[in-house]
């Protein structure tokens, strides 16, 4: 079982959150980032633009601003809250490459 449906569900939740929070939407509008998620046997890429996830793909995208490397199990645990992001990072269960500001942006998804 792949993580695609779970990732799409998080993206849908993100879109609903943005649409229901005008301040968050205003904050996110100028952000344009490409994000890759390398899960070993699975890979996903997408762009954030105009406070919306665009071009979701089941492959890595070129020139990503943020690269998240983890396992499907660790990502699932992050998404359902059984693994805290900082703990995952400290225990090296997740690796994130990108500028600090870009990495901090990822918190908006959770």
PyMOL commands that set and color helices and strands:
alter all, ss='L'
color gray80, all
select helices_A, chain A and resi 4-20+22-29+72-80+85-90+100-109
alter helices_A, ss='H'
color red, helices_A
select strands_A, chain A and resi 33-38+43-49+52-57+66-70+94-97
alter strands_A, ss='S'
color yellow, strands_A
deselect
rebuild
show_as cartoon
